[in-house]
């Protein structure tokens, strides 16, 4: 038995054992045992993924596993990327979750239900890329959705808002499943088989119109799972309300599978397509990147901020996938390979820093009970390890060296800039606009994480909970430490992934691309005159910072220092109420994008009863709703509610009325059969 099937079999067995342990073990043993077994699931899946990236391939048919069609599984380098990412995240988050869920007792993430579902959910994250037939893929996809839904609802006893988030997530994920069912059913019927091999072989025999319809249906479903605009409404609800380890798994591993589905279906199974497919994908990605980071800039809820940041980063990945398909449609395969490699590398980088960000946010929530940045502050001195780890992950999120997000965004920009040479009016318009949107999102992302760090960690505490916070327990710090090591490795030696990413790009339908070369210390781009050594960039930045900090002290004359009180204009010592909050920090940016965000403000002035000229109280309220949700979803929900109210009138309780409905239905059926005959 080769490494891949052995590792997958181990992960499956350990996942089943973890589910049984969650159901049967007492509360004291349940969390640590399930945590260790869940980490084993991640280790097994990650091992299989790494083996696939190194060139191992495996396929098998399991006839009795899924009714009627049987199960078909296959592992190649493209699946290996997502399996390795999911496995690494599961290992770290499982270790972190041992400390996080230890105090939950019989409720929350420590409950029997949540602990039984957690290893199974982790297993589906690893197994979804292994599916090699429509039926197998849909079964695993639905199991993943149900597992994540149950985990989102784990803390429903504590907050009523958890139920609302669960309803939104359930509706959106099952709408996506309906789109997948429709798209794959049409595809399989025309291709003459439901295995991926049959779909790949029969794709060229499908008419262009039907291929376009299939792509639109499945792309919408996968974009919804990735959290891209306008199908993102579940994401800023479910991620904040789920337990923080679950948020990390969903945001760093589950949303990636939307990208996997898009690449596997659009580039591999359908064999690429016309330019309009990929122009639409790039438009969705660009809008998601900018709109997501704008909403993150307005958010004061720390986990909601991170959820919208996920929408932004998935938008960047989708831009890369769309650019790859666009370049392939115009026949420039080297640039197509480079764009896809950049997108896949950003999937890896985003998984590392976003999992660390959510885990750090969970540590803050565990220590203070708060997610509101306006009530936090002062955590740098009270939670120094968590603050440092959050800062490391934030550096990756803003795509600045030496953060690990820098190299993948640099690669993405390189592919877009060198794509200017591709002929075509659409390319000449879309590529410069995409570069501008990426630059804009990166700039706003810097403001977002300066706000999160400055207000949440470096300012003075604004509540008793923040003032008395303590550091996270050892298992939580250990899990975050594993993610921090991964972020540092990806920032310093991303070239180690070059060969594996090249194989993944080849498995997606661009064989022999050679997109990334150069080994561990340098990244060189084949067919593009560009190279970068992240390790030397970090060394140069370190030297520059040391000189900037040390030279002024060496050159300055030594003067006698005298203590004196600063002039405070007679106002006294500043208090935490005088400092910037997250809301006030975002207010100038909100003014710039006022027309896009459409904020709602209300000033309520209450005068003194005896005189209208004297004011007793002034109340100011500001709210920045999700405008797309307000304009797109709320009218639909109102229409459905109105339809439901109208339909209720048909059920008046009269038996004669119901008999009349039955008779009318029978008449209509007979008429339809008569006409059809």
C-alpha positions as CSV (number, residue, x, y, z in Angstrom):
1,X,0.0,0.0,0.0
2,X,1.4,3.4,-1.0
3,X,1.5,6.4,1.3
4,X,-1.7,8.1,0.1
5,X,-4.2,5.3,0.7
6,X,-2.5,4.3,4.0
7,X,-2.7,7.9,5.2
8,X,-6.3,8.4,4.1
9,X,-7.3,5.1,5.7
10,X,-5.6,6.2,9.0
11,X,-7.4,9.5,8.9
12,X,-10.7,7.8,8.3
13,X,-10.2,5.3,11.2
14,X,-9.0,8.0,13.6
15,X,-11.9,10.2,12.6
16,X,-14.4,7.5,13.4
17,X,-12.7,6.8,16.7
18,X,-12.8,10.5,17.5
19,X,-16.6,10.6,16.9
20,X,-17.1,7.6,19.2
21,X,-14.9,9.1,21.9
22,X,-17.0,12.3,21.7
23,X,-20.2,10.4,22.3
24,X,-19.0,7.9,24.9
25,X,-16.3,9.5,27.1
26,X,-17.1,11.5,30.2
27,X,-16.6,15.3,30.1
28,X,-13.2,15.3,31.8
29,X,-11.6,13.0,29.2
30,X,-13.8,13.9,26.1
31,X,-12.0,17.1,25.1
32,X,-8.4,16.1,25.2
33,X,-9.0,12.6,23.7
34,X,-11.1,14.1,20.8
35,X,-8.5,16.8,20.3
36,X,-5.7,14.4,19.9
37,X,-7.7,12.1,17.6
38,X,-8.8,15.2,15.5
39,X,-5.2,16.2,15.2
40,X,-4.5,12.6,13.9
41,X,-7.2,13.2,11.2
42,X,-5.3,16.3,10.1
43,X,-1.9,14.6,10.2
44,X,-3.2,11.7,8.1
45,X,-4.8,14.0,5.5
46,X,-1.9,16.3,5.5
47,X,0.5,13.4,4.9
48,X,-1.6,12.2,1.9
49,X,-1.6,15.8,0.5
50,X,2.1,16.2,0.8
51,X,2.7,12.9,-0.9
52,X,0.5,13.9,-3.7
53,X,2.4,17.2,-4.1
54,X,5.6,15.2,-4.3
55,X,4.2,13.3,-7.3
56,X,2.2,10.4,-5.9
57,X,-1.1,9.6,-7.6
58,X,-3.8,7.2,-6.5
59,X,-7.3,6.2,-7.6
60,X,-9.8,3.6,-6.5
61,X,-13.4,2.5,-7.0
62,X,-15.4,1.4,-3.9
63,X,-18.7,-0.1,-5.4
64,X,-20.6,-0.7,-2.2
65,X,-19.8,2.5,-0.3
66,X,-22.4,4.8,-2.0
67,X,-25.7,3.3,-3.1
68,X,-26.4,2.9,-6.8
69,X,-23.3,4.7,-8.3
70,X,-20.7,3.5,-5.8
71,X,-17.8,5.7,-4.6
72,X,-14.9,6.8,-6.8
73,X,-11.8,8.4,-5.3
74,X,-8.6,9.8,-6.8
75,X,-5.7,11.9,-5.5
76,X,-3.5,14.1,-7.7
77,X,-1.4,17.2,-6.9
78,X,-4.3,19.6,-7.2
79,X,-6.2,17.7,-4.6
80,X,-3.0,17.4,-2.6
81,X,-2.7,21.2,-2.2
82,X,-6.1,21.4,-0.5
83,X,-5.6,18.2,1.5
84,X,-2.2,19.4,2.8
85,X,-3.6,22.8,3.8
86,X,-6.7,21.4,5.5
87,X,-4.6,18.8,7.3
88,X,-2.1,21.4,8.7
89,X,-4.9,23.7,9.8
90,X,-6.8,20.8,11.5
91,X,-3.7,19.7,13.4
92,X,-3.0,23.2,14.8
93,X,-6.6,24.0,15.5
94,X,-7.2,20.6,17.2
95,X,-4.4,21.3,19.6
96,X,-5.7,24.8,20.2
97,X,-9.2,23.5,20.8
98,X,-8.1,21.3,23.7
99,X,-7.5,24.4,25.7
100,X,-10.4,26.3,24.3
101,X,-13.1,23.7,25.0
102,X,-11.7,22.6,28.3
103,X,-13.9,25.0,30.3
104,X,-17.1,24.5,28.3
105,X,-18.3,21.5,30.2
106,X,-21.4,19.8,28.8
107,X,-22.4,22.8,26.6
108,X,-20.8,24.7,23.8
109,X,-17.8,23.2,22.0
110,X,-17.3,20.7,24.8
111,X,-20.7,19.1,24.5
112,X,-21.0,15.5,23.3
113,X,-22.6,16.5,20.0
114,X,-20.0,19.0,19.1
115,X,-17.1,16.8,20.1
116,X,-18.5,13.9,18.1
117,X,-19.0,16.1,15.0
118,X,-15.7,17.9,15.2
119,X,-13.4,15.0,14.0
120,X,-16.0,14.0,11.3
121,X,-16.1,17.6,10.0
122,X,-12.3,17.6,10.0
123,X,-12.3,14.4,8.0
124,X,-14.7,15.8,5.4
125,X,-12.4,18.8,4.9
126,X,-9.6,16.3,3.9
127,X,-11.8,13.9,1.9
128,X,-13.8,16.4,-0.3
129,X,-10.8,16.9,-2.7
130,X,-10.4,13.1,-3.0
131,X,-13.9,12.6,-4.6
132,X,-13.6,11.5,-8.2
133,X,-17.3,11.2,-9.2
134,X,-20.4,13.5,-8.9
135,X,-22.2,11.3,-6.4
136,X,-19.1,10.9,-4.2
137,X,-18.4,14.6,-4.3
138,X,-22.0,15.6,-3.5
139,X,-22.2,13.2,-0.5
140,X,-18.9,14.4,1.0
141,X,-19.9,18.1,0.3
142,X,-23.2,17.7,2.1
143,X,-21.6,15.9,5.0
144,X,-19.2,18.8,5.3
145,X,-22.0,21.3,5.2
146,X,-24.0,19.5,7.9
147,X,-21.0,19.0,10.1
148,X,-20.1,22.7,9.9
149,X,-23.8,23.7,10.6
150,X,-24.0,21.6,13.7
151,X,-20.7,23.2,15.0
152,X,-21.9,26.7,14.2
153,X,-24.9,26.0,16.4
154,X,-22.7,24.6,19.3
155,X,-23.2,27.7,21.5
156,X,-27.0,28.2,20.8
157,X,-27.8,28.1,24.5
158,X,-25.7,31.2,25.1
159,X,-26.9,33.6,22.4
160,X,-30.1,33.9,20.4
161,X,-28.1,35.3,17.5
162,X,-26.5,31.8,17.0
163,X,-29.8,30.5,15.7
164,X,-30.2,33.3,13.2
165,X,-26.7,32.7,11.9
166,X,-27.4,29.0,11.7
167,X,-30.6,29.6,9.6
168,X,-28.8,31.9,7.2
169,X,-25.9,29.4,6.8
170,X,-28.3,26.4,6.3
171,X,-30.3,28.2,3.7
172,X,-27.3,29.5,1.7
173,X,-25.3,26.3,1.8
174,X,-28.3,24.2,0.6
175,X,-29.1,26.7,-2.1
176,X,-25.5,26.1,-3.2
177,X,-26.1,22.3,-3.1
178,X,-29.2,22.7,-5.4
179,X,-27.1,24.6,-7.9
180,X,-24.4,21.9,-7.8
181,X,-27.0,19.2,-8.3
182,X,-28.5,21.0,-11.3
183,X,-25.1,21.8,-12.9
184,X,-23.6,18.3,-12.4
185,X,-26.8,16.5,-13.4
186,X,-26.8,18.4,-16.8
187,X,-23.1,17.8,-17.2
188,X,-23.2,14.1,-16.5
189,X,-26.3,13.5,-18.6
190,X,-24.6,15.0,-21.7
191,X,-21.1,13.6,-21.0
192,X,-22.4,10.0,-20.6
193,X,-21.1,9.3,-17.2
194,X,-20.8,10.7,-13.7
195,X,-17.2,9.9,-12.9
196,X,-14.7,12.7,-13.3
197,X,-12.9,10.7,-15.9
198,X,-16.1,10.4,-17.9
199,X,-16.9,14.1,-17.5
200,X,-13.4,15.1,-18.6
201,X,-13.6,12.8,-21.7
202,X,-17.1,13.9,-22.7
203,X,-16.8,17.7,-22.0
204,X,-15.8,18.6,-25.6
205,X,-18.9,16.9,-26.9
206,X,-21.2,19.1,-24.9
207,X,-22.7,22.1,-26.7
208,X,-21.1,25.5,-25.9
209,X,-24.5,26.8,-24.5
210,X,-24.9,23.9,-22.2
211,X,-21.2,24.1,-21.1
212,X,-21.7,27.7,-20.3
213,X,-24.9,27.0,-18.3
214,X,-23.1,24.2,-16.3
215,X,-20.2,26.5,-15.5
216,X,-22.5,29.3,-14.3
217,X,-24.4,27.0,-12.0
218,X,-21.5,25.3,-10.4
219,X,-19.4,28.5,-10.3
220,X,-22.2,30.2,-8.3
221,X,-22.4,27.3,-5.9
222,X,-18.6,27.3,-5.3
223,X,-18.4,31.1,-5.1
224,X,-21.1,30.9,-2.3
225,X,-19.0,28.4,-0.3
226,X,-15.9,30.6,-0.8
227,X,-17.8,33.6,0.6
228,X,-17.6,35.9,-2.4
229,X,-20.0,38.8,-3.1
230,X,-23.0,38.7,-3.5
231,X,-23.4,35.2,-2.0
232,X,-21.4,36.0,1.1
233,X,-24.3,36.8,3.5
234,X,-23.8,33.7,5.6
235,X,-20.1,34.3,6.2
236,X,-20.2,37.4,8.5
237,X,-23.0,35.8,10.5
238,X,-21.7,32.2,10.9
239,X,-18.0,32.9,11.5
240,X,-18.5,35.3,14.5
241,X,-21.2,33.1,16.2
242,X,-19.3,29.8,15.8
243,X,-16.8,28.8,18.5
244,X,-13.4,30.2,17.5
245,X,-11.8,26.8,16.6
246,X,-14.7,26.1,14.3
247,X,-14.4,29.7,12.8
248,X,-10.7,28.9,12.1
249,X,-11.5,25.6,10.4
250,X,-14.3,27.2,8.3
251,X,-12.3,30.3,7.3
252,X,-8.9,28.7,6.7
253,X,-10.0,25.3,5.3
254,X,-13.6,25.0,4.3
255,X,-13.9,28.1,2.1
256,X,-10.9,26.9,0.2
257,X,-12.9,24.0,-1.1
258,X,-15.1,26.5,-3.0
259,X,-11.9,27.5,-4.9
260,X,-11.0,23.9,-5.4
261,X,-14.4,23.1,-6.9
262,X,-14.1,26.1,-9.3
263,X,-10.6,25.1,-10.5
264,X,-11.5,21.4,-10.7
265,X,-14.7,22.0,-12.7
266,X,-13.8,25.0,-14.8
267,X,-10.2,24.2,-15.8
268,X,-10.0,20.5,-15.4
269,X,-13.4,18.8,-16.1
270,X,-14.7,21.4,-18.5
271,X,-11.3,21.9,-20.0
272,X,-11.4,25.7,-19.8
273,X,-13.9,27.9,-21.7
274,X,-14.4,31.1,-23.5
275,X,-13.2,34.4,-22.2
276,X,-16.6,35.6,-20.8
277,X,-16.6,32.8,-18.2
278,X,-13.4,34.1,-16.7
279,X,-14.1,37.8,-17.1
280,X,-17.2,37.2,-14.9
281,X,-15.1,35.3,-12.4
282,X,-12.5,38.1,-12.2
283,X,-15.3,40.7,-11.8
284,X,-16.8,38.7,-8.8
285,X,-13.3,38.3,-7.3
286,X,-12.4,42.0,-7.6
287,X,-15.7,43.2,-6.2
288,X,-15.4,40.7,-3.3
289,X,-11.9,41.9,-2.5
290,X,-12.8,45.5,-2.2
291,X,-16.2,45.2,-0.7
292,X,-15.1,42.6,1.8
293,X,-12.2,44.7,3.1
294,X,-14.4,47.8,3.2
295,X,-16.9,46.0,5.4
296,X,-14.0,44.8,7.6
297,X,-12.8,48.4,8.0
298,X,-16.3,49.4,9.3
299,X,-16.7,46.4,11.7
300,X,-16.1,46.8,15.4
301,X,-16.7,43.1,16.1
302,X,-13.3,41.4,15.9
303,X,-14.5,38.1,14.5
304,X,-16.9,39.8,12.1
305,X,-13.9,41.9,10.9
306,X,-11.9,38.7,10.3
307,X,-14.9,37.1,8.5
308,X,-15.1,40.0,6.0
309,X,-11.3,39.8,5.6
310,X,-11.8,36.2,4.5
311,X,-14.2,37.4,1.8
312,X,-11.5,39.8,0.7
313,X,-8.8,37.2,0.4
314,X,-11.0,34.7,-1.3
315,X,-11.8,37.5,-3.8
316,X,-8.1,37.8,-4.5
317,X,-7.8,34.1,-5.1
318,X,-10.8,34.1,-7.4
319,X,-9.2,36.9,-9.4
320,X,-6.1,34.7,-9.9
321,X,-8.3,31.8,-11.0
322,X,-10.2,34.0,-13.4
323,X,-7.0,35.4,-14.8
324,X,-5.6,31.9,-15.3
325,X,-8.7,30.9,-17.3
326,X,-8.7,34.1,-19.3
327,X,-5.0,33.7,-20.3
328,X,-5.7,30.1,-21.2
329,X,-8.7,31.1,-23.3
330,X,-6.3,33.5,-25.2
331,X,-3.7,30.8,-25.6
332,X,-1.0,32.1,-23.2
333,X,-0.5,29.0,-21.1
334,X,2.7,30.2,-19.2
335,X,0.8,33.2,-17.9
336,X,-2.2,31.1,-17.1
337,X,0.0,28.7,-15.1
338,X,1.6,31.6,-13.2
339,X,-1.8,33.1,-12.3
340,X,-3.1,29.8,-11.0
341,X,0.1,29.1,-9.1
342,X,-0.2,32.5,-7.4
343,X,-3.9,31.8,-6.5
344,X,-3.0,28.4,-5.0
345,X,-0.1,29.9,-3.1
346,X,-2.4,32.6,-1.7
347,X,-4.8,29.8,-0.6
348,X,-1.9,28.3,1.4
349,X,-0.8,31.7,2.9
350,X,-4.4,32.8,3.7
351,X,-5.1,29.5,5.5
352,X,-2.0,30.0,7.7
353,X,-2.5,33.6,8.8
354,X,-6.3,33.5,9.0
355,X,-6.4,30.4,11.2
356,X,-3.9,32.2,13.5
357,X,-6.0,35.4,13.5
358,X,-9.2,33.5,14.4
359,X,-7.4,31.5,17.1
360,X,-5.9,34.7,18.6
361,X,-9.4,36.3,18.5
362,X,-10.7,33.3,20.3
363,X,-8.1,33.7,23.0
364,X,-9.2,37.3,23.5
365,X,-12.9,36.2,23.6
366,X,-12.0,33.4,26.1
367,X,-10.1,35.8,28.3
368,X,-12.5,38.8,28.2
369,X,-15.9,37.5,27.0
370,X,-15.8,40.4,24.4
371,X,-15.6,40.7,20.7
372,X,-16.3,44.4,20.5
373,X,-13.1,46.3,19.8
374,X,-14.6,49.5,21.3
375,X,-14.6,47.8,24.7
376,X,-11.3,46.1,24.4
377,X,-7.8,47.6,24.7
378,X,-4.7,47.1,26.9
379,X,-4.3,43.5,25.9
380,X,-0.6,43.8,24.8
381,X,0.6,43.9,28.4
382,X,-2.0,41.4,29.7
383,X,-1.8,38.9,26.9
384,X,1.6,39.5,25.3
385,X,1.9,36.1,23.6
386,X,-1.5,36.4,22.0
387,X,-0.8,40.0,21.0
388,X,2.5,39.0,19.3
389,X,0.9,36.1,17.4
390,X,-2.0,38.3,16.3
391,X,0.5,40.9,15.0
392,X,2.5,38.2,13.1
393,X,-0.7,37.0,11.4
394,X,-1.9,40.6,10.7
395,X,1.4,41.2,8.9
396,X,0.6,38.4,6.6
397,X,-2.9,39.7,6.1
398,X,-1.8,43.1,4.9
399,X,0.6,41.6,2.3
400,X,3.7,43.5,3.4
401,X,7.1,42.0,3.8
402,X,8.0,40.0,5.9
403,X,4.5,38.7,6.1
404,X,3.6,35.5,4.3
405,X,0.8,37.1,2.3
406,X,3.3,39.3,0.5
407,X,4.8,36.7,-1.9
408,X,1.5,35.4,-3.2
409,X,0.1,38.8,-3.9
410,X,3.3,39.8,-5.6
411,X,3.0,36.7,-7.8
412,X,-0.6,37.6,-8.6
413,X,0.4,41.1,-9.6
414,X,3.3,39.8,-11.7
415,X,0.9,37.6,-13.7
416,X,-1.6,40.4,-14.2
417,X,1.0,43.0,-15.2
418,X,2.7,40.7,-17.7
419,X,-0.7,39.9,-19.0
420,X,-0.9,43.4,-20.6
421,X,0.8,41.9,-23.6
422,X,-2.1,39.6,-24.3
423,X,-4.2,41.0,-27.2
424,X,-7.8,41.9,-26.8
425,X,-9.9,44.9,-25.7
426,X,-11.4,43.0,-22.7
427,X,-8.0,42.1,-21.4
428,X,-6.7,45.7,-21.9
429,X,-9.6,46.9,-19.7
430,X,-9.9,44.2,-17.1
431,X,-6.3,43.7,-16.2
432,X,-5.4,47.3,-15.2
433,X,-8.6,47.5,-13.3
434,X,-7.8,44.2,-11.4
435,X,-4.4,45.6,-10.5
436,X,-6.0,48.7,-9.2
437,X,-8.5,46.8,-7.1
438,X,-5.8,44.6,-5.6
439,X,-3.7,47.6,-4.7
440,X,-6.8,49.3,-3.2
441,X,-7.8,46.2,-1.1
442,X,-4.2,45.9,0.2
443,X,-4.2,49.5,1.3
444,X,-7.5,49.3,3.1
445,X,-6.3,46.0,4.7
446,X,-3.4,47.8,6.2
447,X,-5.8,50.3,7.8
448,X,-8.1,47.4,9.0
449,X,-5.4,45.6,10.9
450,X,-3.8,48.7,12.2
451,X,-7.2,49.4,13.7
452,X,-7.5,45.9,15.1
453,X,-4.0,45.9,16.7
454,X,-4.0,49.5,17.8
455,X,-7.5,49.6,19.3
456,X,-7.7,46.1,20.6
457,X,-4.2,45.5,21.9
458,X,-2.1,48.7,22.2
459,X,-4.6,51.2,23.5
460,X,-5.8,51.6,27.1
461,X,-8.5,49.1,28.4
462,X,-12.0,50.4,28.0
463,X,-13.8,47.8,30.2
464,X,-13.2,45.8,33.3
465,X,-13.0,42.6,31.4
466,X,-10.2,43.9,29.2
467,X,-8.4,45.3,32.3
468,X,-8.4,42.0,34.1
469,X,-7.7,39.7,31.2
470,X,-5.1,36.9,31.4
471,X,-3.0,35.0,28.9
472,X,-4.4,31.9,27.1
473,X,-3.7,28.5,28.5
474,X,-0.8,26.4,27.2
475,X,-2.7,24.2,24.6
476,X,-4.1,27.3,23.0
477,X,-0.7,28.9,22.8
478,X,0.8,25.7,21.4
479,X,-1.8,25.5,18.6
480,X,-1.2,29.2,17.7
481,X,2.6,28.6,17.9
482,X,2.3,25.8,15.2
483,X,0.4,28.2,13.0
484,X,3.0,31.0,13.6
485,X,5.8,28.6,12.6
486,X,3.9,27.9,9.4
487,X,3.4,31.6,8.7
488,X,7.1,32.3,9.2
489,X,8.2,29.4,7.0
490,X,5.9,30.5,4.2
491,X,7.2,34.0,4.5
492,X,10.9,33.1,4.4
493,X,11.1,30.1,2.1
494,X,8.0,29.9,-0.1
495,X,10.1,28.5,-2.9
496,X,10.0,25.1,-1.2
497,X,6.4,24.9,-2.5
498,X,7.4,25.6,-6.1
499,X,7.6,22.1,-7.4
500,X,4.4,21.0,-5.7
501,X,2.5,24.0,-7.0
502,X,3.8,23.3,-10.4
503,X,2.4,19.8,-10.3
504,X,-0.9,21.1,-9.0
505,X,-1.1,23.5,-11.9
506,X,-0.4,20.7,-14.3
507,X,-3.1,18.5,-12.7
508,X,-5.6,21.4,-13.3
509,X,-5.0,21.1,-17.1
510,X,-1.9,23.2,-17.7
511,X,0.8,20.5,-17.9
512,X,4.5,21.2,-18.2
513,X,4.0,24.8,-17.1
514,X,7.1,25.2,-14.9
515,X,5.4,28.3,-13.4
516,X,7.6,28.5,-10.3
517,X,11.2,27.4,-9.9
518,X,14.3,28.4,-7.9
519,X,14.2,26.2,-4.8
520,X,13.8,27.3,-1.2
521,X,15.7,30.6,-1.0
522,X,14.5,32.3,-4.3
523,X,11.3,32.3,-6.4
524,X,11.9,32.6,-10.1
525,X,9.1,32.8,-12.6
526,X,9.4,30.8,-15.8
527,X,8.8,32.7,-19.1
528,X,8.6,36.0,-17.0
529,X,11.7,38.0,-16.2
530,X,11.1,38.3,-12.5
531,X,12.5,36.7,-9.4
532,X,12.4,37.4,-5.6
533,X,14.2,36.1,-2.6
534,X,11.9,36.6,0.5
535,X,14.7,35.6,2.9
536,X,17.0,38.4,1.6
537,X,14.0,40.9,1.7
538,X,13.5,40.0,5.4
539,X,17.3,40.4,6.1
540,X,17.4,43.8,4.3
541,X,14.4,45.0,6.3
542,X,15.9,43.8,9.6
543,X,19.1,45.7,8.9
544,X,17.3,48.8,7.8
545,X,15.1,48.8,11.0
546,X,18.2,48.2,13.1
547,X,20.0,51.2,11.5
548,X,16.9,53.4,11.7
549,X,16.6,52.7,15.4
550,X,20.3,52.6,16.4
551,X,21.9,55.5,14.4
552,X,19.9,58.3,16.0
553,X,20.9,57.1,19.4
554,X,24.6,56.7,18.4
555,X,24.7,60.1,16.8
556,X,22.8,62.1,19.4
557,X,24.6,64.0,22.0
558,X,24.2,62.8,25.6
559,X,22.1,65.3,27.5
560,X,21.0,65.3,31.1
561,X,17.3,64.3,31.2
562,X,15.0,66.1,33.5
563,X,11.5,64.9,34.5
564,X,8.7,67.3,33.7
565,X,5.0,67.0,33.3
566,X,3.7,67.4,29.8
567,X,1.4,70.4,29.1
568,X,-2.1,69.1,28.9
569,X,-3.9,72.4,28.1
570,X,-5.5,72.3,31.5
571,X,-7.5,69.2,30.6
572,X,-5.9,66.8,32.9
573,X,-4.7,63.3,32.2
574,X,-6.3,61.6,29.3
575,X,-8.7,58.8,30.0
576,X,-9.6,55.8,27.9
577,X,-12.8,57.6,26.8
578,X,-10.7,60.2,25.0
579,X,-8.8,57.6,22.9
580,X,-9.8,56.5,19.4
581,X,-12.2,53.6,19.3
582,X,-12.6,51.2,16.4
583,X,-15.6,53.2,15.2
584,X,-13.9,56.6,15.3
585,X,-10.8,55.1,13.6
586,X,-12.9,53.9,10.7
587,X,-15.0,57.1,10.4
588,X,-12.6,59.0,7.9
589,X,-12.5,55.9,5.6
590,X,-16.3,55.7,5.8
591,X,-16.6,59.2,4.6
592,X,-14.4,58.5,1.6
593,X,-16.6,55.5,0.6
594,X,-19.8,57.0,1.7
595,X,-21.7,56.3,-1.5
596,X,-20.6,52.7,-1.5
597,X,-21.3,51.9,2.1
598,X,-24.5,54.0,2.5
599,X,-24.2,54.4,6.4
600,X,-27.2,55.1,8.5
601,X,-27.0,57.8,11.1
602,X,-29.4,59.2,13.6
603,X,-29.1,62.1,16.1
604,X,-31.8,62.3,18.7
605,X,-31.8,65.5,20.8
606,X,-33.9,65.6,23.9
607,X,-34.5,69.1,25.3
608,X,-35.1,70.0,28.9
609,X,-38.8,69.9,29.7
610,X,-38.9,73.5,30.9
611,X,-37.0,75.1,28.0
612,X,-36.5,74.0,24.3
613,X,-33.2,75.9,24.3
614,X,-31.5,73.7,26.9
615,X,-30.5,70.1,26.0
616,X,-30.9,67.3,28.4
617,X,-29.5,64.5,26.3
618,X,-28.0,64.0,22.8
619,X,-28.0,60.4,21.4
620,X,-26.0,59.6,18.3
621,X,-26.3,56.3,16.5
622,X,-24.4,55.2,13.4
623,X,-24.8,51.9,11.6
624,X,-23.1,50.7,8.4
625,X,-25.3,47.8,7.2
626,X,-24.2,45.4,4.5
627,X,-25.6,47.3,1.5
628,X,-25.7,44.3,-0.8
629,X,-27.6,42.3,1.7
630,X,-30.0,45.3,2.3
631,X,-30.7,45.7,-1.4
632,X,-30.6,42.0,-2.6
633,X,-31.7,39.8,0.3
634,X,-34.2,41.8,2.3
635,X,-36.6,42.4,-0.7
636,X,-36.5,38.7,-1.4
637,X,-37.2,37.8,2.3
638,X,-40.0,40.4,2.4
639,X,-41.6,38.9,-0.7
640,X,-41.3,35.4,0.7
641,X,-42.9,36.5,3.9
642,X,-45.7,38.2,2.1
643,X,-46.3,35.1,-0.1
644,X,-46.4,32.9,3.0
645,X,-49.0,35.2,4.6
646,X,-51.1,35.2,1.5
647,X,-50.9,31.4,1.2
648,X,-52.1,31.0,4.7
649,X,-55.5,32.3,3.7
650,X,-56.0,29.3,1.5
651,X,-55.9,27.1,4.6
652,X,-59.2,28.2,6.2
653,X,-59.9,24.9,8.0
654,X,-62.9,24.0,5.9
655,X,-63.0,20.3,4.8
656,X,-65.2,21.2,1.8
657,X,-62.5,23.7,0.7
658,X,-59.8,21.1,0.9
659,X,-61.9,18.6,-1.1
660,X,-62.4,21.3,-3.7
661,X,-58.6,21.7,-3.9
662,X,-58.2,18.0,-4.4
663,X,-60.9,17.9,-7.1
664,X,-59.4,20.9,-8.9
665,X,-55.9,19.3,-8.8
666,X,-57.2,16.1,-10.2
667,X,-59.0,17.9,-13.1
668,X,-55.8,19.8,-13.9
669,X,-53.8,16.6,-13.9
670,X,-56.2,14.8,-16.2
671,X,-56.2,17.8,-18.6
672,X,-52.4,17.8,-18.7
673,X,-52.3,14.1,-19.4
674,X,-54.9,14.5,-22.1
675,X,-53.0,17.3,-23.8
676,X,-49.7,15.5,-23.5
677,X,-51.2,12.3,-25.0
